Amino acid sequence: MSRARNTKPKNKQKRKEQKMSSLPKVTNTYWRWQNYTWAAFQLPTGVKVMSARKMALLVDQPKQKVREFITSNQLETMTVEVPNGISTQVYPLKVGAVYLHELLSGGYIPKNLPLSPYEWAEIASALTNPEQGNSVTLNPCYFTGEYRVLIAESYQIELEGNIKLEVLVDSTGEYRIAHHEGLKCIKSTPDWLIQNSQRKAKTFSTLDLSKDNVECRVQTQGGVKSVYALTLQEWLSIWVHFANNKNQEATKVLKAFALKNIQARIASNGSQN
C-alpha cells in the first residue's frame, strides 16, 4: 500500500503565495517639501505611504518608537508588497503628521535637518495634505533596491564647450552626479530615468545601473539640499549609450573627461558649493 504524501508544506507555501498576490504592490517614490525630499512608496491608487523605517528617518526617531506610537494610538496601517517582493507594513503620510505634531507639542524638535519649529509644523501640515508636496517616481520596473542616504560635498566644474556640471563626493570618496545634472548636461531630462518602461529597464540592466535609490544630502549656505544621484561610473555608461544614439552633447562630455579626469578637474577648477 502506498503512503499518502505530506502536502502540508506545499499547501502552506501556496497559501503564502496567494496571500502575497492579493497584497497591493507599491512602487518607490519620494515626497518633497520645498528643497527637502524623503523616500516613500506609492500605492496603485496614487496614495503615498511610508514604512516604519522611512517614517523614522522623517521624524528623527527610532523605528521601534514609530511602531509603538502607531500601535498605541491605533493609527491606520496596511500591508503591501514592496518592490523587492517582501510584504511590509506601511502607513499613510498623515500618520507621520500625527506623530510629528505629537513630538512638536512635547517640545521635541527633530535634529536631522536644520529647520525651525515653525518649518517642522509646516511639514506636518503638508503631510496631512500630501498633494502640497511633489513626488518623483523612478522607473518602478527597474529601481527596486534599497533606499540609502549619504552625506556629500558639492563641487561645480566646467567642461570644454561651456558645459557646467555639479559633482558630488560622498563620505566614502565616491564621485556621484545628480539625476537632473547628468541628463541636463547632455540636453536630456530626468524623464529618461522616471518613465515606467520595461524597455528602459532592460537598457538600465545592460548599462549595469544600481537598482538602489541613493539620496545625497549636501550642506549649502541656504541649508541642506537633497538630491538623488548615480555614481560617475554609471553616468559614463549612460553617456556612452546616448553617444551611441547620436547625442552630440554626450559625445562632448565623454571627450572632455577623456582629456582630463574628474579628480584633476575638481583640483584645478572645481569650486565647492
Backbone bond lengths (Angstrom), bond angles and torsions (degrees), N, CA, C in turn:
res aa  C-N    CA-C-N  psi(-1)  N-CA   C-N-CA  omega(-1)  CA-C   N-CA-C  phi
1 M - - - 1.470 - - 1.540 109.11 -
2 S 1.304 116.06 129.51 1.465 118.87 -178.82 1.526 109.71 -82.90
3 R 1.326 113.82 142.76 1.467 119.07 -179.94 1.535 110.59 -83.41
4 A 1.320 113.50 144.62 1.473 118.23 176.34 1.521 109.05 -70.54
5 R 1.309 116.32 135.17 1.463 120.05 -179.55 1.525 110.62 -76.28
6 N 1.327 114.41 147.14 1.464 120.02 179.45 1.529 108.81 -79.41
7 T 1.308 115.53 110.14 1.474 119.77 -177.61 1.523 112.67 -99.13
8 K 1.344 117.29 2.89 1.464 119.93 -175.51 1.527 113.05 -59.57
9 P 1.362 119.41 -47.51 1.469 118.61 179.79 1.521 112.20 -58.24
10 K 1.371 115.75 -41.75 1.460 118.92 179.79 1.524 111.10 -65.64
11 N 1.342 115.68 -42.15 1.464 119.64 179.12 1.527 111.35 -63.12
12 K 1.336 115.00 -39.05 1.460 120.18 179.30 1.527 110.40 -63.17
13 Q 1.352 115.76 -43.80 1.459 120.38 178.52 1.527 110.92 -64.38
14 K 1.340 115.82 -39.81 1.465 120.60 179.87 1.521 110.75 -63.26
15 R 1.365 115.77 -43.03 1.471 119.51 179.08 1.526 110.48 -63.01
16 K 1.339 115.45 -38.40 1.461 120.22 179.58 1.530 110.47 -63.77
17 E 1.354 115.53 -43.29 1.461 119.91 179.39 1.523 111.27 -65.11
18 Q 1.345 116.32 -39.77 1.461 120.14 178.65 1.523 110.92 -63.93
19 K 1.338 115.41 -40.21 1.463 120.10 179.16 1.523 110.29 -63.88
20 M 1.358 116.69 -43.91 1.456 120.88 179.78 1.523 111.10 -62.73
21 S 1.341 116.15 -41.24 1.465 119.31 -177.10 1.522 112.06 -66.38
22 S 1.343 116.70 -21.82 1.466 120.08 -179.44 1.525 112.36 -87.02
23 L 1.340 117.66 -9.43 1.460 120.71 -178.98 1.530 110.53 -77.90
24 P 1.339 117.42 146.01 1.469 119.62 174.44 1.526 109.91 -63.74
25 K 1.316 117.04 135.97 1.467 121.56 178.10 1.529 108.52 -94.78
26 V 1.334 115.60 126.26 1.461 120.07 -178.83 1.522 110.23 -104.88
27 T 1.318 116.05 159.62 1.461 122.21 175.47 1.523 108.88 -116.76
28 N 1.337 115.79 158.43 1.460 120.52 176.82 1.525 109.84 -71.99
29 T 1.307 115.65 138.01 1.456 120.50 176.35 1.523 108.02 -150.35
30 Y 1.312 116.63 -175.94 1.455 121.73 178.34 1.518 108.57 -136.49
31 W 1.323 116.06 148.00 1.458 120.56 174.33 1.516 107.45 -114.68
32 R 1.322 115.96 130.51 1.461 120.76 -172.67 1.522 111.29 -118.54
33 W 1.333 114.53 139.86 1.460 122.00 169.66 1.524 106.68 -129.88
34 Q 1.333 116.67 116.28 1.466 122.50 -175.15 1.536 109.61 51.66
35 N 1.348 118.27 -120.36 1.469 119.78 -177.99 1.525 113.07 -95.04
36 Y 1.324 117.69 8.98 1.460 121.47 -175.81 1.524 110.41 -109.43
37 T 1.310 115.06 142.28 1.463 120.27 -174.51 1.514 110.19 -134.80
38 W 1.329 116.57 139.70 1.460 122.51 177.10 1.527 109.67 -127.99
39 A 1.314 115.85 144.90 1.466 120.27 177.69 1.523 110.03 -71.01
40 A 1.309 115.58 146.72 1.466 121.63 178.55 1.525 108.34 -152.13
41 F 1.315 115.98 179.39 1.464 122.44 171.59 1.526 108.32 -117.35
42 Q 1.321 115.93 157.59 1.456 120.14 177.17 1.520 110.08 -125.25
43 L 1.337 115.45 127.19 1.460 121.53 176.64 1.529 110.11 -73.92
44 P 1.336 117.64 161.46 1.470 120.17 176.68 1.528 112.90 -55.88
45 T 1.332 116.60 -24.51 1.472 120.94 179.54 1.527 112.59 -78.53
46 G 1.345 116.52 -9.64 1.455 120.84 -177.06 1.513 113.79 97.90
47 V 1.335 117.44 -10.69 1.469 121.76 179.27 1.524 109.53 -69.72
48 K 1.334 116.33 137.22 1.463 121.18 -179.60 1.525 110.17 -97.27
49 V 1.317 115.63 139.63 1.462 122.55 -178.50 1.524 108.57 -136.93
50 M 1.336 115.65 166.46 1.464 121.44 177.74 1.517 109.99 -133.54
51 S 1.321 115.96 147.28 1.461 120.76 169.99 1.524 107.85 -79.08
52 A 1.330 116.89 171.05 1.470 120.39 178.56 1.524 110.37 -60.61
53 R 1.336 116.34 -37.85 1.470 120.51 -179.32 1.525 110.92 -64.65
54 K 1.325 116.65 -45.34 1.461 119.77 -178.97 1.529 110.86 -67.67
55 M 1.339 116.34 -38.15 1.459 119.77 179.08 1.528 110.80 -68.70
56 A 1.334 116.61 -33.77 1.464 120.81 177.91 1.526 110.67 -62.99
57 L 1.342 116.82 -38.89 1.463 120.79 177.41 1.525 110.84 -65.26
58 L 1.316 116.82 -33.45 1.464 121.13 179.56 1.518 111.45 -69.53
59 V 1.333 117.28 -49.52 1.470 120.78 -172.29 1.526 113.22 -94.16
60 D 1.349 116.98 1.70 1.469 121.39 176.97 1.530 111.91 60.66
61 Q 1.337 115.40 47.35 1.462 121.99 178.33 1.532 109.07 -135.22
62 P 1.347 118.75 153.99 1.470 120.17 174.94 1.527 110.35 -60.53
63 K 1.316 116.99 145.15 1.472 119.02 -176.10 1.530 112.21 -64.79
64 Q 1.351 117.23 -27.14 1.459 119.19 177.59 1.529 110.77 -65.27
65 K 1.339 116.29 -37.65 1.469 119.92 177.40 1.528 110.84 -66.67
66 V 1.328 115.43 -36.44 1.466 119.69 177.37 1.525 109.62 -61.07
67 R 1.345 116.16 -47.98 1.471 120.63 -179.69 1.529 110.94 -61.03
68 E 1.347 116.29 -43.93 1.463 120.45 -178.43 1.531 110.93 -62.45
69 F 1.335 116.40 -41.92 1.470 120.11 179.60 1.527 110.52 -63.14
70 I 1.318 116.33 -44.65 1.468 120.81 -178.41 1.524 110.79 -64.34
71 T 1.347 116.14 -42.94 1.469 120.39 -179.38 1.524 111.29 -66.77
72 S 1.336 116.44 -46.80 1.468 119.97 -176.17 1.527 112.31 -66.42
73 N 1.337 116.54 -27.15 1.465 120.05 179.81 1.521 112.86 -99.77
74 Q 1.348 114.98 5.36 1.472 121.55 177.33 1.532 111.88 50.95
75 L 1.335 114.76 47.09 1.460 120.11 179.60 1.527 110.51 -83.28
76 E 1.315 115.46 162.77 1.468 121.34 -172.74 1.529 111.96 -62.76
77 T 1.318 115.14 131.52 1.465 123.17 179.71 1.522 108.80 -135.29
78 M 1.326 116.18 145.80 1.468 119.39 173.80 1.527 109.26 -144.47
79 T 1.313 115.93 156.02 1.457 121.29 178.38 1.521 108.82 -107.11
80 V 1.337 115.75 131.44 1.466 121.20 -177.44 1.523 109.37 -133.14
81 E 1.314 115.27 169.95 1.465 121.10 172.42 1.523 107.67 -103.14
82 V 1.351 116.01 116.38 1.459 120.42 -179.06 1.529 109.44 -81.00
83 P 1.354 118.35 169.03 1.465 120.30 -172.85 1.527 116.15 -56.80
84 N 1.343 118.50 -25.93 1.473 118.74 178.58 1.523 112.81 -85.84
85 G 1.359 117.16 8.03 1.458 121.24 173.84 1.513 115.78 89.60
86 I 1.328 117.83 3.41 1.470 121.90 -178.53 1.526 109.54 -94.07
87 S 1.337 116.59 143.44 1.467 120.10 175.07 1.527 108.90 -81.56
88 T 1.313 116.24 134.21 1.462 122.28 -174.22 1.521 110.00 -141.76
89 Q 1.333 115.52 143.89 1.463 119.80 174.19 1.526 109.21 -81.75
90 V 1.321 116.01 134.60 1.461 120.96 179.07 1.526 109.30 -132.92
91 Y 1.341 114.26 166.72 1.461 120.30 -174.62 1.531 109.38 -137.60
92 P 1.330 117.84 141.69 1.469 120.30 176.76 1.527 110.86 -59.80
93 L 1.317 116.69 155.27 1.461 120.64 -179.18 1.526 111.97 -59.64
94 K 1.326 117.31 -29.97 1.473 119.54 -179.51 1.528 111.34 -64.13
95 V 1.347 117.70 -23.20 1.467 120.64 174.90 1.525 109.35 -65.85
96 G 1.336 116.33 -40.44 1.464 120.28 175.28 1.512 111.26 -61.12
97 A 1.333 116.54 -36.03 1.465 120.70 178.15 1.525 110.97 -64.17
98 V 1.337 116.98 -42.60 1.468 121.53 179.30 1.525 110.17 -61.23
99 Y 1.341 116.18 -45.70 1.467 120.34 -178.44 1.524 110.34 -66.44
100 L 1.333 116.68 -42.11 1.460 120.36 -179.44 1.522 110.83 -64.03
101 H 1.317 117.96 -41.62 1.474 121.37 176.10 1.531 110.51 -60.18
102 E 1.326 116.53 -40.77 1.470 121.23 179.34 1.527 110.59 -62.30
103 L 1.331 116.85 -44.05 1.466 121.09 179.83 1.527 110.66 -64.29
104 L 1.327 116.41 -45.59 1.464 120.68 -177.62 1.524 111.47 -65.72
105 S 1.327 116.86 -40.06 1.469 119.95 179.47 1.522 111.28 -67.09
106 G 1.335 116.72 -24.73 1.462 121.00 176.96 1.516 113.37 -87.80
107 G 1.334 116.60 2.79 1.460 120.85 176.77 1.512 114.78 89.80
108 Y 1.346 117.26 4.29 1.466 119.34 179.89 1.524 109.88 -90.42
109 I 1.332 115.88 128.65 1.463 121.53 176.69 1.531 107.84 -112.21
110 P 1.331 118.82 119.24 1.473 120.01 177.66 1.525 111.01 -52.93
111 K 1.331 115.90 137.73 1.465 120.82 -175.03 1.526 112.66 -103.94
112 N 1.337 116.78 4.38 1.461 118.64 -176.09 1.527 113.33 -77.61
113 L 1.340 117.57 -14.97 1.457 121.63 177.58 1.526 109.07 -139.34
114 P 1.348 117.93 147.21 1.473 121.01 -177.65 1.526 111.80 -80.10
115 L 1.336 115.83 69.31 1.456 120.83 -177.42 1.523 110.50 -118.79
116 S 1.318 116.01 150.70 1.463 121.36 178.50 1.525 109.88 -80.62
117 P 1.349 117.44 162.77 1.471 119.73 175.57 1.530 111.97 -55.36
118 Y 1.340 116.32 -36.83 1.465 119.81 178.98 1.531 110.54 -62.86
119 E 1.338 116.41 -42.26 1.474 119.67 -179.63 1.530 111.12 -67.00
120 W 1.340 116.75 -38.81 1.469 119.11 176.81 1.534 110.60 -63.98
121 A 1.338 116.03 -36.44 1.469 119.22 176.97 1.528 110.48 -64.72
122 E 1.337 116.75 -35.21 1.465 120.77 176.74 1.532 110.65 -66.17
123 I 1.338 116.09 -38.24 1.469 120.00 177.35 1.526 109.74 -63.05
124 A 1.338 116.06 -44.23 1.471 119.89 178.75 1.523 110.61 -59.61
125 S 1.330 116.07 -40.94 1.463 120.12 178.66 1.529 110.95 -64.97
126 A 1.326 116.38 -40.36 1.468 120.55 179.61 1.524 111.27 -67.33
127 L 1.341 117.02 -34.24 1.468 120.35 177.37 1.527 110.94 -66.05
128 T 1.328 115.66 -32.79 1.464 119.83 177.44 1.523 110.65 -67.13
129 N 1.342 115.04 -30.15 1.473 121.49 178.67 1.526 107.86 -124.52
130 P 1.334 117.96 76.67 1.469 121.63 -171.38 1.517 114.87 -56.85
131 E 1.338 117.70 -21.76 1.459 118.52 179.77 1.525 111.55 -66.02
132 Q 1.357 117.06 -13.89 1.462 120.06 176.09 1.520 110.95 -72.42
133 G 1.343 117.05 -20.75 1.453 120.74 178.25 1.514 110.21 -95.10
134 N 1.325 116.19 165.65 1.459 121.26 177.62 1.513 108.64 -111.92
135 S 1.309 117.62 152.19 1.459 120.03 178.60 1.512 110.61 -133.35
136 V 1.317 114.41 151.45 1.456 121.20 175.69 1.514 107.09 -128.66
137 T 1.316 116.90 122.87 1.457 121.20 -179.30 1.515 109.37 -108.87
138 L 1.336 117.27 115.76 1.460 119.80 175.28 1.519 109.38 -69.34
139 N 1.318 116.44 157.92 1.467 122.06 -177.76 1.531 110.64 -47.09
140 P 1.347 118.05 107.06 1.469 120.88 -175.93 1.522 113.48 -69.46
141 C 1.329 116.66 -11.32 1.472 119.65 176.92 1.525 111.23 -74.59
142 Y 1.345 117.02 -15.87 1.469 119.11 -175.76 1.529 113.58 -127.67
143 F 1.327 117.73 -47.68 1.468 120.21 -172.78 1.527 110.29 -81.39
144 T 1.325 115.06 82.49 1.470 122.01 -174.27 1.524 112.09 -118.11
145 G 1.335 117.52 13.10 1.465 120.70 -175.17 1.518 113.31 -86.74
146 E 1.321 115.24 -154.80 1.463 121.79 -178.06 1.527 110.72 -77.37
147 Y 1.324 114.47 161.18 1.465 121.33 172.87 1.520 107.09 -105.93
148 R 1.343 116.81 124.09 1.463 120.47 -177.18 1.525 110.17 -127.23
149 V 1.331 115.07 146.24 1.461 121.51 176.72 1.520 108.48 -116.49
150 L 1.332 116.97 128.76 1.460 122.37 179.81 1.528 109.49 -126.24
151 I 1.328 115.86 144.64 1.462 121.15 172.77 1.526 107.30 -88.83
152 A 1.321 116.60 134.95 1.467 119.48 -175.83 1.525 111.05 -140.49
153 E 1.333 114.90 159.55 1.458 122.07 171.68 1.521 108.16 -107.24
154 S 1.315 116.23 149.46 1.463 121.28 -174.58 1.526 110.82 -112.05
155 Y 1.334 116.20 135.64 1.465 122.45 177.28 1.524 109.17 -130.08
156 Q 1.321 115.89 137.27 1.464 121.04 177.40 1.523 108.41 -101.03
157 I 1.328 117.57 122.27 1.460 120.82 177.68 1.528 108.80 -121.34
158 E 1.341 114.73 160.45 1.462 119.94 177.90 1.515 108.92 -124.13
159 L 1.316 116.10 127.63 1.457 122.04 179.04 1.527 109.62 -96.80
160 E 1.340 115.61 167.24 1.452 120.11 174.95 1.532 109.41 -57.15
161 G 1.339 115.49 146.89 1.463 119.40 -178.19 1.514 112.30 85.94
162 N 1.339 116.19 16.48 1.471 121.46 178.14 1.533 112.38 59.95
163 I 1.343 115.89 36.36 1.466 121.43 177.95 1.524 108.60 -94.60
164 K 1.325 117.02 117.16 1.466 121.22 179.40 1.527 109.22 -97.43
165 L 1.338 115.50 142.78 1.464 120.10 -175.07 1.523 110.11 -147.13
166 E 1.326 116.76 130.20 1.463 121.19 174.68 1.526 108.95 -89.98
167 V 1.323 116.05 125.09 1.465 122.20 179.89 1.523 108.68 -112.97
168 L 1.317 116.82 134.99 1.460 122.47 178.18 1.521 109.55 -105.65
169 V 1.320 116.33 141.12 1.463 121.45 174.06 1.525 106.56 -119.70
170 D 1.336 116.85 113.82 1.466 119.07 -176.25 1.520 111.03 -82.56
171 S 1.321 116.62 179.32 1.469 121.85 -173.28 1.522 113.37 -65.06
172 T 1.334 117.80 -16.85 1.476 121.03 177.78 1.520 111.78 -92.87
173 G 1.344 116.71 -3.12 1.460 120.61 -177.72 1.519 113.81 90.76
174 E 1.340 116.77 3.11 1.470 121.02 179.78 1.527 109.93 -75.02
175 Y 1.335 115.70 136.00 1.466 120.71 175.91 1.523 109.21 -84.53
176 R 1.325 115.76 132.44 1.462 121.15 -179.63 1.524 109.65 -135.55
177 I 1.323 114.91 156.06 1.467 121.15 178.24 1.524 107.57 -134.98
178 A 1.330 116.19 132.90 1.467 121.23 -177.99 1.525 110.43 -63.94
179 H 1.339 115.32 153.93 1.470 120.99 -178.27 1.529 111.62 -53.85
180 H 1.338 116.03 -50.77 1.467 118.73 -175.80 1.518 111.74 -68.05
181 E 1.356 117.65 -33.35 1.462 121.11 -179.86 1.527 111.24 -67.99
182 G 1.334 115.87 -47.18 1.461 120.34 -176.64 1.512 113.35 -64.64
183 L 1.334 116.66 -27.43 1.467 120.05 179.61 1.526 112.00 -94.53
184 K 1.332 116.30 -30.77 1.469 119.47 178.57 1.524 111.24 -63.25
185 C 1.341 117.15 -38.30 1.464 120.06 -176.23 1.528 112.46 -68.34
186 I 1.332 117.95 -15.02 1.469 120.68 175.19 1.533 110.29 -112.01
187 K 1.341 114.86 18.18 1.469 122.69 176.93 1.530 112.47 59.52
188 S 1.332 114.59 41.16 1.457 121.09 171.80 1.526 107.42 -119.81
189 T 1.320 117.74 -176.21 1.466 121.39 -177.17 1.527 110.21 -130.38
190 P 1.358 117.53 161.85 1.470 120.72 178.60 1.520 114.07 -61.27
191 D 1.343 117.19 -13.10 1.471 119.53 177.98 1.525 111.55 -54.19
192 W 1.326 116.09 -29.78 1.470 120.58 -178.91 1.532 110.73 -60.20
193 L 1.344 117.33 -32.86 1.466 121.68 178.95 1.526 112.08 -90.66
194 I 1.331 116.59 -19.74 1.462 120.90 -170.89 1.524 113.19 -91.44
195 Q 1.322 117.20 -37.81 1.468 120.96 -172.39 1.525 112.50 -52.97
196 N 1.329 115.36 134.62 1.468 121.90 178.09 1.528 108.19 -76.23
197 S 1.337 116.09 96.64 1.464 119.62 -171.46 1.524 110.96 -146.25
198 Q 1.329 116.22 122.31 1.463 120.64 175.07 1.524 110.47 -66.08
199 R 1.322 116.76 -36.22 1.470 120.16 -179.68 1.526 110.59 -63.46
200 K 1.350 115.76 -43.45 1.462 119.65 177.27 1.531 110.23 -64.18
201 A 1.336 116.57 -38.43 1.468 120.33 179.73 1.528 110.49 -58.84
202 K 1.326 117.16 -39.67 1.472 120.78 177.36 1.524 110.63 -64.56
203 T 1.333 116.23 -38.35 1.467 120.39 176.97 1.519 110.45 -63.74
204 F 1.345 117.14 -45.23 1.464 121.21 179.61 1.528 110.81 -59.93
205 S 1.345 115.69 -39.31 1.462 120.33 179.31 1.526 110.45 -64.88
206 T 1.327 116.76 -42.44 1.469 121.54 177.91 1.524 110.67 -62.11
207 L 1.340 116.22 -37.08 1.465 120.95 179.85 1.522 112.47 -79.49
208 D 1.338 116.62 -4.91 1.469 123.17 178.17 1.534 112.35 61.60
209 L 1.336 116.12 41.59 1.464 120.00 175.66 1.523 109.50 -75.62
210 S 1.330 116.06 145.52 1.460 120.49 175.43 1.523 109.46 -66.56
211 K 1.330 116.16 144.86 1.466 120.37 177.19 1.525 111.86 -86.09
212 D 1.340 116.49 -4.33 1.461 120.35 -179.72 1.524 111.35 -74.60
213 N 1.322 115.85 154.12 1.461 123.15 171.65 1.523 106.89 -102.42
214 V 1.330 117.19 113.40 1.461 121.32 -174.68 1.528 109.92 -111.93
215 E 1.320 115.15 118.47 1.467 121.37 176.56 1.518 108.43 -99.37
216 C 1.326 117.03 130.81 1.466 121.89 174.88 1.525 108.70 -109.54
217 R 1.323 115.75 128.45 1.464 120.54 177.93 1.523 108.56 -107.13
218 V 1.329 115.04 125.82 1.458 122.04 -173.63 1.522 109.39 -121.09
219 Q 1.335 116.02 128.88 1.460 120.23 177.14 1.524 109.19 -79.07
220 T 1.324 117.34 123.02 1.461 121.93 177.29 1.523 108.98 -122.71
221 Q 1.324 116.31 175.01 1.467 119.86 179.18 1.524 111.54 -63.28
222 G 1.323 116.30 -28.54 1.459 120.29 -179.34 1.516 114.01 -91.19
223 G 1.332 117.74 3.33 1.463 121.48 -178.19 1.514 111.33 125.02
224 V 1.306 117.11 -161.96 1.462 122.01 -178.92 1.525 109.34 -89.19
225 K 1.335 114.93 126.33 1.468 120.80 176.99 1.521 108.45 -101.99
226 S 1.322 116.25 137.30 1.463 121.49 -179.03 1.525 109.52 -115.44
227 V 1.349 116.30 124.80 1.466 120.68 177.61 1.523 108.93 -136.35
228 Y 1.317 116.07 160.83 1.466 121.85 178.76 1.513 108.19 -110.49
229 A 1.338 116.16 131.96 1.457 120.07 -166.02 1.522 113.20 -138.37
230 L 1.340 114.14 156.27 1.461 123.23 171.57 1.521 107.99 -112.91
231 T 1.328 117.02 163.08 1.459 120.52 178.72 1.525 110.12 -73.03
232 L 1.330 115.68 161.13 1.466 120.29 177.32 1.524 110.66 -58.72
233 Q 1.346 117.16 -41.51 1.461 120.53 -179.83 1.529 111.14 -60.12
234 E 1.324 116.53 -39.75 1.467 120.36 177.50 1.523 110.95 -64.98
235 W 1.334 116.18 -39.55 1.461 119.18 179.10 1.525 111.65 -67.65
236 L 1.319 117.34 -37.13 1.471 119.23 176.97 1.525 110.23 -59.74
237 S 1.334 116.59 -40.89 1.473 120.78 177.46 1.529 110.83 -63.58
238 I 1.344 115.85 -41.88 1.469 120.29 179.98 1.526 110.59 -64.85
239 W 1.339 116.36 -45.08 1.464 119.57 -178.93 1.530 111.70 -64.33
240 V 1.332 116.98 -37.21 1.471 120.14 175.40 1.529 109.73 -61.34
241 H 1.336 116.23 -42.43 1.468 120.82 178.47 1.529 110.78 -58.84
242 F 1.340 116.33 -45.83 1.466 119.62 179.73 1.525 111.23 -68.01
243 A 1.344 116.60 -39.33 1.467 119.91 178.94 1.527 110.80 -62.05
244 N 1.326 116.19 -39.76 1.468 120.51 177.78 1.526 112.10 -65.62
245 N 1.345 115.48 -20.00 1.465 120.46 177.03 1.530 111.21 -101.81
246 K 1.344 114.63 27.09 1.473 123.32 171.49 1.525 114.18 67.88
247 N 1.343 116.56 30.48 1.459 120.19 172.69 1.535 107.43 -87.04
248 Q 1.323 116.75 107.09 1.464 121.16 -174.43 1.524 112.37 -66.86
249 E 1.341 116.96 -32.48 1.470 119.86 179.43 1.526 110.59 -65.49
250 A 1.330 116.80 -38.51 1.467 120.17 177.46 1.520 110.30 -64.29
251 T 1.321 116.87 -38.61 1.468 121.04 177.38 1.526 110.49 -62.22
252 K 1.343 116.99 -41.12 1.471 121.17 178.68 1.526 111.10 -62.38
253 V 1.339 116.66 -43.48 1.465 120.93 -179.38 1.528 110.33 -63.10
254 L 1.318 117.09 -44.58 1.469 121.25 179.76 1.526 111.01 -63.27
255 K 1.321 117.41 -41.78 1.471 120.91 178.49 1.521 110.72 -63.85
256 A 1.342 115.92 -38.74 1.463 120.24 179.97 1.527 111.10 -62.32
257 F 1.342 116.75 -44.52 1.466 119.45 179.64 1.519 111.99 -73.14
258 A 1.339 117.78 -22.92 1.466 120.50 174.70 1.529 110.27 -70.69
259 L 1.338 116.29 -33.55 1.463 120.85 179.04 1.527 111.62 -73.23
260 K 1.339 115.96 -38.53 1.465 120.60 -175.72 1.516 108.76 -152.33
261 N 1.344 117.01 122.49 1.467 119.18 -174.25 1.530 111.67 -74.40
262 I 1.308 114.70 171.69 1.462 120.09 -172.04 1.528 112.49 -67.84
263 Q 1.345 116.71 -35.32 1.466 119.49 178.94 1.525 110.77 -61.11
264 A 1.346 115.72 -44.90 1.463 120.23 -179.40 1.523 111.14 -66.85
265 R 1.319 116.86 -35.70 1.463 120.09 -179.36 1.529 111.27 -68.09
266 I 1.328 116.40 -41.07 1.468 119.32 177.97 1.523 110.10 -65.29
267 A 1.340 116.05 -39.95 1.463 120.45 -178.87 1.529 111.75 -66.92
268 S 1.340 116.84 -35.22 1.465 119.87 -173.66 1.527 113.76 -92.07
269 N 1.330 117.41 -44.76 1.473 117.52 -175.94 1.515 114.28 -133.99
270 G 1.329 117.04 11.54 1.462 119.36 -179.84 1.516 111.18 -79.81
271 S 1.319 117.62 123.10 1.462 121.50 176.74 1.512 108.83 -101.35
272 Q 1.355 116.25 128.56 1.464 119.56 -178.52 1.514 109.58 -75.54
273 N 1.354 115.78 132.15 1.465 121.12 179.62 1.520 110.78 -83.14
